[in-house]
């Protein structure tokens, strides 16, 4: 969608063009009055209001423009992410946390396109660029899990061990909810550490990994919310018959892939947009006591071994039956980690929630998210060695 708006103030004519006609784009513009744009997310796919948006501004004749949201709680406490290079690199607009529901942007003197998003987008093109650096390496394999109903390929990445003696497998997924983009930067960090990390010989030699970066591939590319998708979202599609191609394919492929070996299953998520336990990194507890015990063991290792930029505190563990992690939350169907907890050989499965922007006062960025992915691998290495 490309929308041009023309507005007048007391001194001059103002022109601003807003575009969301690109992969991941999402915005509804309600009106423009003088130098203020009133806008909100397009919640077209969701049963409940959500907060994802992503748009581009060009041809602004006014240097300073105010962007005011007509829906509450659609900006992180660090404001929007901003890109001056068509989405190649991103930075948070605010240097300090803020509660405001608007932002003011001073456009460059030289007219150019500026992109704004509620966080830092991660799309198929982002993944393609990342995968290029490992192209041709024997251990790194790319493939296709399935094709969606809309004809998009759902990527599957495998990292093979250097030895034929496979002793454990790890399955890692992201974007069951299309808008939860920061999770994929963590996934990049996990892959980087497996490929390049030091002192993780057991993982390199004896553990096979599979990654699905975009479980809701159509939603990611179309710019959908994904969360609370009608009639149910991808992370409630693991019980009875799956309605989405990706979840159906994963449920078919994984039981044979695990081959009865010890397995860990991680599902990477971002929580609600801000405040309270949405601005901490935490693990979601299982209803199964034996799996919860393993989750807690892993979280303690992750806490003690972390070296990266993103703080993780083992105390931030959400046991089953607390907060939103209750039976009521799964009335529409099993989540990924509930399904994975049924695997023969499962050590633990879990959801790992990382904030979009503010992690206990720290800014979450592509760099810090990747460093947290590095930490996850180091903790996994120690955990899996202990389980041998």
C-alpha positions as CSV (number, residue, x, y, z in Angstrom):
1,X,0.0,0.0,0.0
2,X,1.4,3.4,-1.0
3,X,-0.4,6.4,0.5
4,X,0.3,10.1,-0.2
5,X,-1.0,12.7,2.2
6,X,-1.1,16.4,1.7
7,X,-1.7,18.7,4.6
8,X,-1.5,22.5,5.2
9,X,-0.1,24.4,8.1
10,X,-0.1,28.2,8.6
11,X,3.1,28.8,6.6
12,X,3.5,26.2,3.9
13,X,2.2,23.1,2.1
14,X,3.4,19.8,3.6
15,X,3.6,16.6,1.6
16,X,4.3,13.1,3.1
17,X,4.2,9.8,1.4
18,X,3.8,6.6,3.5
19,X,4.4,3.2,2.0
20,X,3.9,-0.3,3.4
21,X,4.0,-2.1,0.1
22,X,7.1,-4.3,0.8
23,X,7.8,-7.5,2.6
24,X,6.7,-7.3,6.2
25,X,5.0,-3.9,5.7
26,X,2.0,-3.1,7.9
27,X,0.3,0.2,8.8
28,X,-3.1,2.0,8.7
29,X,-2.9,5.8,8.4
30,X,-6.1,7.4,9.7
31,X,-5.3,11.1,9.0
32,X,-2.7,13.8,8.7
33,X,-3.2,17.1,10.3
34,X,-0.5,19.8,9.7
35,X,2.7,18.1,10.8
36,X,1.1,15.1,12.7
37,X,0.4,11.7,11.2
38,X,-2.3,9.6,13.1
39,X,-1.8,5.9,12.5
40,X,-2.3,2.4,13.9
41,X,-1.3,-1.3,13.2
42,X,-3.3,-3.3,10.7
43,X,-4.7,-6.2,12.9
44,X,-6.4,-7.9,9.9
45,X,-5.4,-11.4,10.8
46,X,-5.9,-11.4,14.6
47,X,-8.9,-11.9,16.9
48,X,-7.4,-9.4,19.4
49,X,-5.6,-6.1,18.9
50,X,-1.8,-6.6,18.6
51,X,1.0,-4.1,18.0
52,X,3.1,-5.0,14.9
53,X,3.6,-2.2,12.3
54,X,6.3,-1.4,9.8
55,X,6.2,1.5,7.2
56,X,8.4,3.7,5.1
57,X,8.2,7.5,4.7
58,X,9.5,9.4,1.7
59,X,9.1,12.8,0.1
60,X,8.6,14.6,3.4
61,X,8.6,18.4,2.8
62,X,8.7,19.0,6.5
63,X,11.8,18.2,8.4
64,X,10.1,17.4,11.7
65,X,7.0,15.1,11.7
66,X,5.0,13.7,14.7
67,X,3.7,10.2,14.4
68,X,0.9,9.6,16.9
69,X,-0.7,6.2,17.4
70,X,-4.5,5.8,17.8
71,X,-4.1,2.4,19.5
72,X,-2.5,2.1,22.9
73,X,0.7,0.1,23.6
74,X,2.1,-0.2,20.1
75,X,5.6,1.2,20.8
76,X,8.3,-0.3,22.9
77,X,9.8,1.7,25.7
78,X,12.7,2.5,23.4
79,X,10.3,3.8,20.8
80,X,10.4,2.7,17.2
81,X,13.3,1.1,15.4
82,X,14.6,3.3,12.6
83,X,16.4,2.5,9.4
84,X,18.0,5.1,7.0
85,X,19.2,2.4,4.5
86,X,16.0,0.7,3.3
87,X,15.9,-1.8,6.2
88,X,19.6,-2.9,6.1
89,X,20.5,-1.6,9.6
90,X,18.3,-0.5,12.5
91,X,18.6,1.5,15.7
92,X,16.2,2.4,18.5
93,X,15.0,6.0,18.3
94,X,15.0,6.6,22.1
95,X,18.1,6.3,24.1
96,X,16.2,6.0,27.4
97,X,12.9,4.1,28.2
98,X,9.7,6.1,27.7
99,X,6.0,5.6,28.1
100,X,4.8,7.9,25.3
101,X,2.6,6.7,22.4
102,X,4.0,9.0,19.8
103,X,7.4,9.8,18.3
104,X,8.9,12.8,16.6
105,X,11.4,12.4,13.8
106,X,13.6,15.0,12.2
107,X,14.1,14.0,8.6
108,X,17.4,14.5,6.8
109,X,17.8,17.6,4.7
110,X,18.5,15.4,1.7
111,X,15.2,13.7,0.8
112,X,15.4,9.9,1.2
113,X,13.4,6.9,2.4
114,X,13.2,6.3,6.1
115,X,11.7,3.1,7.6
116,X,10.1,2.8,11.0
117,X,9.1,-0.5,12.7
118,X,7.9,-1.5,16.2
119,X,11.2,-3.5,16.4
120,X,14.0,-4.6,14.1
121,X,12.5,-6.6,11.1
122,X,13.8,-10.0,10.2
123,X,12.6,-11.3,6.8
124,X,13.5,-13.9,4.2
125,X,16.0,-11.5,2.7
126,X,17.7,-11.1,6.1
127,X,18.0,-14.9,6.4
128,X,19.3,-15.3,2.9
129,X,22.1,-12.8,3.6
130,X,23.0,-14.6,6.8
131,X,23.1,-18.1,5.2
132,X,25.5,-16.9,2.5
133,X,28.4,-16.8,4.8
134,X,28.1,-20.6,5.5
135,X,27.3,-21.6,1.9
136,X,29.4,-24.5,0.8
137,X,30.5,-25.6,4.3
138,X,29.9,-29.3,4.7
139,X,28.2,-29.2,8.1
140,X,25.7,-26.4,7.1
141,X,22.7,-27.6,5.0
142,X,19.7,-25.6,3.8
143,X,16.5,-27.2,2.7
144,X,12.7,-26.8,2.6
145,X,10.4,-28.1,5.3
146,X,7.3,-27.5,3.2
147,X,5.5,-25.0,0.9
148,X,2.8,-22.9,2.4
149,X,-0.7,-22.6,1.0
150,X,0.3,-19.2,-0.5
151,X,3.3,-20.8,-2.2
152,X,6.2,-19.7,0.0
153,X,9.0,-22.0,1.0
154,X,9.5,-22.7,4.7
155,X,13.2,-22.9,5.2
156,X,14.9,-25.7,7.1
157,X,18.5,-25.4,8.3
158,X,20.5,-28.4,9.5
159,X,23.9,-28.4,11.1
160,X,25.5,-31.8,11.1
161,X,28.0,-33.1,13.6
162,X,31.6,-33.8,12.4
163,X,31.4,-37.5,13.6
164,X,29.0,-40.2,12.6
165,X,28.3,-41.0,16.2
166,X,25.3,-38.8,16.8
167,X,24.4,-38.7,20.5
168,X,21.8,-36.0,20.7
169,X,19.6,-33.8,18.6
170,X,18.3,-30.2,19.1
171,X,15.3,-28.7,17.4
172,X,15.0,-24.9,17.4
173,X,12.0,-23.0,16.0
174,X,11.1,-19.3,15.7
175,X,8.2,-17.1,14.4
176,X,5.3,-19.2,15.3
177,X,3.9,-15.7,15.7
178,X,4.9,-13.7,12.7
179,X,5.6,-10.4,14.5
180,X,8.1,-11.9,16.9
181,X,11.1,-10.8,14.9
182,X,13.8,-10.4,17.5
183,X,13.8,-14.2,18.1
184,X,15.5,-14.7,14.7
185,X,18.6,-12.7,15.7
186,X,19.0,-15.1,18.6
187,X,18.7,-18.0,16.2
188,X,21.5,-16.4,14.1
189,X,23.7,-16.2,17.2
190,X,23.0,-19.9,18.0
191,X,24.1,-20.9,14.5
192,X,27.2,-18.7,14.6
193,X,28.3,-20.3,17.9
194,X,27.7,-23.9,16.7
195,X,29.8,-23.2,13.6
196,X,32.5,-21.0,15.0
197,X,32.5,-21.4,18.8
198,X,35.4,-22.7,20.9
199,X,35.4,-25.3,23.7
200,X,32.1,-26.9,22.5
201,X,33.7,-30.0,20.9
202,X,30.9,-32.4,22.0
203,X,28.3,-30.3,20.3
204,X,30.4,-29.9,17.1
205,X,31.2,-33.6,17.0
206,X,28.1,-35.4,18.2
207,X,25.0,-33.2,18.1
208,X,22.7,-32.6,15.1
209,X,20.7,-29.4,15.0
210,X,17.6,-28.5,13.0
211,X,16.3,-24.9,12.7
212,X,13.0,-23.6,11.3
213,X,13.4,-19.8,11.3
214,X,9.9,-18.9,10.0
215,X,7.1,-21.2,11.2
216,X,4.5,-18.6,10.0
217,X,6.3,-17.8,6.8
218,X,3.3,-16.2,5.0
219,X,2.6,-14.0,8.0
220,X,6.3,-12.9,8.2
221,X,6.4,-11.8,4.6
222,X,2.9,-10.3,4.5
223,X,3.4,-8.3,7.7
224,X,0.7,-10.0,9.7
225,X,0.5,-9.9,13.5
226,X,0.4,-13.7,13.6
227,X,-0.5,-13.7,17.3
228,X,-4.1,-14.7,17.9
229,X,-4.5,-15.5,14.2
230,X,-8.0,-16.7,13.3
231,X,-9.1,-19.4,13.9
232,X,-6.0,-20.3,15.9
233,X,-2.3,-19.3,15.5
234,X,0.6,-21.5,14.6
235,X,1.6,-22.1,18.2
236,X,-1.8,-23.7,19.1
237,X,-1.7,-26.0,16.0
238,X,0.0,-29.0,17.5
239,X,-3.1,-31.0,18.6
240,X,-5.6,-33.0,16.5
241,X,-5.2,-32.1,12.8
242,X,-2.9,-29.2,12.0
243,X,-4.4,-26.5,9.7
244,X,-1.1,-24.9,8.7
245,X,1.4,-26.6,6.3
246,X,4.4,-25.8,8.5
247,X,3.1,-27.3,11.7
248,X,1.7,-30.3,9.8
249,X,5.0,-30.9,8.1
250,X,7.0,-30.5,11.3
251,X,4.8,-33.0,13.1
252,X,5.3,-35.5,10.3
253,X,9.1,-35.1,9.9
254,X,10.4,-34.8,13.5
255,X,9.5,-38.1,15.1
256,X,11.6,-40.0,12.5
257,X,14.4,-37.4,12.7
258,X,14.7,-37.7,16.5
259,X,15.4,-41.5,16.0
260,X,14.8,-42.0,19.7
261,X,18.0,-40.1,20.6
262,X,18.1,-37.6,23.5
263,X,16.5,-34.4,22.2
264,X,16.2,-30.8,23.3
265,X,13.5,-28.6,21.7
266,X,13.6,-24.8,22.0
267,X,10.9,-22.4,20.7
268,X,12.1,-18.8,20.5
269,X,9.6,-16.1,21.2
270,X,9.1,-12.4,22.0
271,X,6.4,-11.7,24.6
272,X,4.0,-8.7,24.8
273,X,5.5,-5.4,23.8
274,X,6.5,-3.9,27.2
275,X,6.3,-3.6,31.0
276,X,6.5,-6.1,33.8
277,X,7.6,-9.6,32.8
278,X,7.6,-8.6,29.2
279,X,10.9,-6.7,29.8
280,X,12.8,-9.7,31.2
281,X,14.2,-12.8,29.5
282,X,12.6,-16.0,30.9
283,X,11.8,-19.6,30.3
284,X,8.3,-21.0,30.3
285,X,7.8,-24.0,32.6
286,X,6.3,-27.3,31.6
287,X,3.3,-29.0,33.2
288,X,5.4,-32.2,33.4
289,X,7.6,-32.2,36.6
290,X,10.4,-34.2,35.0
291,X,10.7,-31.8,32.1
292,X,10.4,-28.7,34.4
293,X,13.3,-30.1,36.5
294,X,15.5,-30.2,33.3
295,X,14.3,-26.7,32.3
296,X,15.4,-25.4,35.6
297,X,18.8,-27.1,35.3
298,X,19.4,-25.6,31.9
299,X,18.3,-22.1,33.1
300,X,20.8,-22.3,35.9
301,X,23.5,-23.2,33.5
302,X,22.6,-20.4,31.1
303,X,22.6,-17.9,34.0
304,X,26.1,-19.1,35.3
305,X,27.8,-19.4,31.9
306,X,26.5,-16.3,30.1
307,X,29.1,-13.9,28.6
308,X,27.0,-12.0,26.2
309,X,25.4,-8.6,26.1
310,X,21.9,-9.7,27.1
311,X,21.2,-10.4,30.8
312,X,19.5,-13.7,31.7
313,X,18.4,-14.4,35.3
314,X,17.6,-17.9,36.4
315,X,15.0,-16.5,38.9
316,X,12.9,-15.3,35.9
317,X,11.4,-18.8,35.4
318,X,7.6,-19.0,34.9
319,X,6.3,-22.3,36.4
320,X,3.3,-23.9,34.9
321,X,0.1,-22.6,36.6
322,X,1.5,-19.0,37.1
323,X,0.9,-15.8,35.2
324,X,-0.4,-16.6,31.6
325,X,1.2,-20.2,31.7
326,X,-2.1,-22.0,32.7
327,X,-4.5,-24.5,31.2
328,X,-6.7,-21.6,30.0
329,X,-4.0,-20.3,27.7
330,X,-3.9,-23.6,25.7
331,X,-7.7,-24.1,25.2
332,X,-7.3,-23.8,21.4
333,X,-4.6,-26.5,21.2
334,X,-1.2,-27.6,22.2
335,X,1.8,-25.3,21.7
336,X,5.0,-26.4,20.1
337,X,6.7,-27.2,23.4
338,X,3.7,-29.2,24.7
339,X,3.9,-31.3,21.5
340,X,7.6,-31.7,21.7
341,X,7.4,-32.8,25.4
342,X,5.8,-36.1,24.1
343,X,8.9,-37.1,22.1
344,X,10.6,-40.3,22.9
345,X,14.0,-39.3,24.3
346,X,13.0,-35.8,25.1
347,X,15.3,-34.2,27.7
348,X,13.3,-30.9,27.8
349,X,11.3,-28.7,25.6
350,X,10.6,-25.1,26.4
351,X,9.5,-21.6,25.2
352,X,12.2,-19.0,25.6
353,X,10.8,-15.4,25.8
354,X,13.1,-12.5,25.1
355,X,11.9,-8.8,25.0
356,X,11.5,-6.9,21.8
357,X,13.5,-3.8,23.1
358,X,14.0,-3.5,26.8
359,X,15.6,-6.3,28.8
360,X,15.8,-5.0,32.4
361,X,17.0,-1.6,31.2
362,X,19.3,-3.1,28.4
363,X,18.5,-2.3,24.8
364,X,17.8,-5.5,22.9
365,X,19.5,-5.2,19.5
366,X,20.5,-7.5,16.7
367,X,24.0,-7.7,18.2
368,X,22.9,-8.3,21.8
369,X,20.3,-10.9,20.6
370,X,23.0,-12.8,18.7
371,X,25.3,-12.8,21.7
372,X,22.5,-14.3,23.8
373,X,22.3,-17.0,21.1
374,X,26.0,-17.7,21.7
375,X,25.3,-18.1,25.4
376,X,22.5,-20.6,24.7
377,X,24.9,-22.8,22.8
378,X,27.5,-22.7,25.6
379,X,24.9,-23.7,28.1
380,X,23.5,-26.4,25.8
381,X,27.0,-27.9,25.5
382,X,27.5,-28.2,29.2
383,X,24.0,-29.5,29.7
384,X,24.3,-32.2,27.0
385,X,27.7,-33.4,28.3
386,X,26.2,-33.8,31.7
387,X,23.5,-36.0,30.2
388,X,25.8,-38.5,28.5
